[in-house]
Amino acid sequence: MKQTALLIVDMVKDFTDPEGLVFYPQNREILPRIRKVLDRCREEECLIVFLQHCNRKNKVDRKIASMRPNCMEGTDGIEIDPMLPVDEKKDYVIRKRRYSGFFGTDLDLVLRENGIENLIIVGTKTNCCIRATVTDAFYLDYNPIVLSDCVATNSETVNQVHLEDIRKYLGQVMDSEELFEKLGAREL
């Protein structure tokens, strides 16, 4: 699976921990499924990339000024949830300040340097960070694959609407079991 990467989007404590500043229970629910996908992708030798939402503390940022403070640098809120261990030697952790993992980061460069074509995308929030990252992946000619049982937002209706739009216009949507079947059959 040398041409495939797993992007784990914003599974940081402020979103996944009940004590987090913008916690949604749905994010806690998807963690065990994301862990299974992470383990399987490691077995298949996929590139693993953690996208880590991080806002600058005490600095000008028009986006964060209009929202509840969250994911502030220097706090535990930006730490990757411990249920998803980072392999310091192999995995990439890329900080981002906007919804898309591509905007203002070196994600595209990292993926191209590693010969990546397929992006398995999991994490939170389907209507913001997942959608924006998938859209940019599509525009950059990657093959985005969103795992429907490994993404969440705070409304199941909103989640489903965005998954349907992604399926129609931007990439593939499947659940983790379908992914495991494709990996087993070497169809990615």
C-alpha positions in Angstrom: 0.0 0.0 0.0 2.9 2.3 -0.8 0.6 4.8 -2.6 -1.9 5.1 0.3 -1.9 7.3 3.3 -4.2 7.4 6.3 -5.1 11.0 7.3 -6.4 11.2 10.9 -8.0 14.7 11.2 -8.1 16.6 14.5 -8.6 13.7 16.9 -7.1 15.9 19.6 -8.2 16.1 23.2 -10.2 19.3 22.9 -12.5 17.4 20.5 -12.3 13.8 21.9 -11.9 14.2 25.7 -15.0 14.8 27.9 -13.0 17.6 29.5 -12.1 19.1 26.1 -13.2 22.7 25.3 -15.3 21.6 22.2 -16.0 18.0 23.1 -18.6 16.1 21.1 -19.6 12.5 22.3 -19.7 11.4 18.7 -15.9 11.9 18.5 -15.4 9.6 21.5 -17.6 7.0 19.8 -15.5 6.8 16.6 -12.1 6.5 18.4 -12.1 2.7 18.7 -13.0 2.3 15.0 -10.3 4.8 14.0 -7.8 2.8 16.1 -8.7 -0.4 14.2 -8.2 1.4 10.9 -4.9 2.9 12.2 -3.6 -0.6 13.2 -4.7 -2.1 9.9 -3.1 0.7 7.9 0.2 0.2 9.8 0.0 -3.6 8.9 -0.4 -2.6 5.3 2.5 -0.1 5.5 0.4 2.9 4.7 1.8 6.3 5.4 0.2 7.7 8.6 -0.5 11.4 8.9 -2.1 13.0 12.0 -3.5 16.5 11.3 -3.4 18.5 14.6 -5.6 21.5 14.9 -3.7 24.2 16.7 -4.5 27.9 17.3 -1.9 30.4 18.3 -2.3 31.6 21.9 -2.6 35.3 22.3 -2.1 36.1 18.6 -4.3 37.6 16.0 -6.5 35.0 14.3 -9.8 36.1 12.8 -11.1 32.6 12.6 -10.7 31.8 16.3 -11.9 35.3 17.3 -15.4 34.3 16.2 -15.4 30.9 17.9 -15.1 29.4 21.3 -11.4 29.2 22.2 -10.1 25.7 21.6 -7.0 23.8 20.5 -4.7 26.5 21.8 -1.0 26.0 21.5 0.7 25.1 24.8 -2.4 23.3 26.1 -3.2 19.6 26.4 -6.2 20.3 24.1 -4.0 20.0 21.0 -2.5 16.6 22.0 -3.5 13.6 19.9 -5.9 11.4 21.8 -3.9 8.7 23.6 -6.1 6.0 22.1 -4.3 6.8 18.8 -0.6 6.3 19.4 1.8 8.2 17.2 4.9 6.4 16.0 7.5 9.1 16.3 9.9 7.4 13.8 7.4 6.8 11.0 4.2 9.0 11.4 3.8 12.6 10.5 2.1 15.1 12.8 1.2 18.2 10.8 -0.3 21.2 12.7 -3.0 23.2 10.9 -4.8 26.5 11.7 -7.6 26.2 9.1 -10.2 23.6 8.3 -8.3 22.0 5.4 -5.2 20.0 6.2 -3.7 21.3 3.0 -4.1 25.1 3.6 -1.0 26.7 5.0 0.8 23.4 5.7 3.3 21.1 4.0 0.8 18.2 3.7 0.8 18.1 -0.1 4.6 18.1 -0.1 4.8 15.2 2.4 2.3 13.2 0.4 4.1 13.8 -2.9 7.5 13.0 -1.4 6.1 9.7 -0.4 4.4 8.9 -3.7 0.9 9.0 -2.3 -2.2 8.8 -4.5 -4.9 7.4 -2.2 -6.0 9.2 1.0 -8.0 7.3 3.6 -9.6 10.1 5.7 -11.0 9.8 9.2 -11.6 12.1 12.1 -13.7 15.2 12.9 -15.7 17.4 12.0 -17.3 16.1 8.8 -18.9 19.4 7.8 -15.7 21.5 8.4 -12.3 19.9 8.6 -13.1 16.6 6.8 -15.0 18.3 4.0 -12.4 21.0 3.5 -9.5 18.5 3.4 -11.4 16.2 1.0 -12.2 19.1 -1.3 -8.6 20.2 -1.4 -7.5 16.6 -1.9 -9.8 16.3 -4.9 -8.5 19.6 -6.4 -5.0 18.3 -6.0 -5.8 15.1 -7.8 -5.6 12.7 -4.9 -8.2 9.9 -4.5 -10.0 10.7 -1.2 -11.7 7.8 0.6 -13.8 8.9 3.6 -14.7 6.2 6.1 -18.3 6.9 7.1 -18.1 5.1 10.4 -14.9 6.9 11.3 -16.0 10.5 10.9 -18.3 12.6 13.1 -19.8 15.9 13.8 -22.2 17.1 16.4 -25.3 16.4 14.3 -25.9 13.1 12.5 -28.1 14.8 9.9 -25.3 17.2 9.1 -22.8 14.3 9.0 -24.9 12.4 6.5 -25.5 15.4 4.2 -21.8 16.1 3.9 -21.0 12.4 3.4 -23.5 12.3 0.6 -22.0 15.4 -1.1 -18.5 13.9 -0.8 -19.8 10.7 -2.3 -21.5 12.5 -5.2 -18.8 15.1 -6.1 -15.4 14.6 -4.4 -14.4 11.1 -3.6 -15.4 7.7 -2.3 -17.3 7.0 0.9 -17.3 3.6 2.5 -17.2 2.1 6.0 -14.2 0.6 7.6 -15.2 -3.0 6.9 -15.4 -2.2 3.1 -11.9 -0.7 3.4 -10.6 -3.8 5.1 -12.0 -6.0 2.3 -10.4 -3.7 -0.4 -7.0 -3.8 1.5 -7.2 -7.6 1.7 -7.9 -7.9 -2.0 -5.2 -5.3 -2.8 -7.8 -3.1 -4.6 -6.3 0.2 -3.3 
